[in-house]
Amino acid sequence: MRSSTVHNPMEAEQDEEPGESRSSFLWLNAMPSWLMSTVVHFILLLILALITVAPPIASAHLHIASIPVLQDEPVLDFEEERLPLDVSNTTLNSPSNFAINSPIDAPESVDDPTSIADVDPAPIHVDTSDSGQETVPRNDSTLPVGSYLGSGLDGRGEQARKQAVFTSGGNDASEAAVAAALEWLANHQMPDGGWNYDHRVGPCNARCNHAGTLTDCRTGATAQALLPFLGAGQTHKTGKYKKNVEAGLYFLTQQMKVKTQMGLQCGDLAQGGGSMYSHGMAAIVLCEAYAMTHDKGLMMPAQLSLNHIVYAQDPVGGGWRYGVRTPGDTSVVGWQLMALKSGHMAYLQVPPGTIVGANKFLDSVMSDYAYYGYTDPGRGQATTAIGMLCRMYLGWKKDHPGIEKGIEYLSKTGPSPGNMYYNYYATQCMRHYEGEHWDKWNVKMRDSLVKSQEKDGHMKGSWAMKGDHGTERGGRLYCTSMATMILEVYYRHMPIYGKNAAEDEFPL
Ligand SMILES: [Zn+2]
């Protein structure tokens, strides 16, 4: 059994050196630099090869066989179909998980003729200047400790965070709510380092109600729990919760299924009913953790998770959905695009063609230039907020008519009492847009969350709402994660239309 031999970070001594990394998920630390370089360049080459050999995205419009009645809030519908691609049976003899106990041997145990071990070092000399050149990983050693890769995460540093809270709409109460939420999340971590949407099964011992039903999606639950820590600047290297974050990252990388898909080495983190949702969220976690710590041990897992997103994209319509390479929906697209953005900010490889496809998908669900539907043109609240945030990250400017119109719509609609999915995306749109709309939105959103947070006892710091599919399937953990990230909006991402934003733009 894996659990009997793998070192469990939760059992680590408390007095460990802060800067010292255990091997755990950081198996790449043990790789010689030439091998690391070979691996990175091999992946680069594979990406290039995929771009070259993959059929171009058809220019025909996306045809959807039946046009369902547009539901306003169909997002986070976890219970659709399972992954059509059963990876356990179809992988090319790739290890089903990271071989954490034998890091160096892991790639050599793969019989796949295209595996890393068989690759000649020649790819090192491949000229990558034609594709994704802006995103080649930077030499970590050139960055001072404490700085993050990519300016989009700059607000998470201790000082920057304090400053951002009070200059952009946060207050002591919102920060206290974030602190209490992190405490609740930490108290509901499972002994294996991950989280479960049924939060009752761990140390909670069923003292909190409103458990989620999506119990087979551990990667999604773990990613949702880790995102608020990272958002508040807590990593496995620094902060009060570094042991928790490290154990969570370890859990995630352990769950990753590494496999070669269309010649591309991918790391699949989709799990259970969460499918590509869970993958997208987990990919964001790995990319952010890597960007914030420059931990080389995370670079490969983060890149592999991005590669899986690249592979999983619908080759026709450009979107993503529950299963891989199927026509997309706006909700799943939102998480994948945010993951690609996080990876791009971390100087990982994001092929421009993937971004072009994402834009194409958004075009296919947009109506009146400003509103977005789920799988067809429409104007759902949550889907419009998701679509708009994606467009902001894809380069639409503040004075773009589609942005202005969409902001008016969200502003008029206002925060929802229970739809955390809509609130999460709309709050980010408003924050990026700034101005009067944001001020008005923020006061209402912030104060309602501060008010609705549990104040006493074991449930202190958590939330449980009703209002979208996620609140039921993800339960209290989901609600707490979303609410916390909303209250971290002041520093979690730097404003897109701020002066440092240009350098993070996608390579289009
Ligand atoms: Zn509890």
Residues whose N, C-alpha, C, O or C-beta is under 5 A from the ligand:
A	BS01	ZN	C204 R207 C208 H458
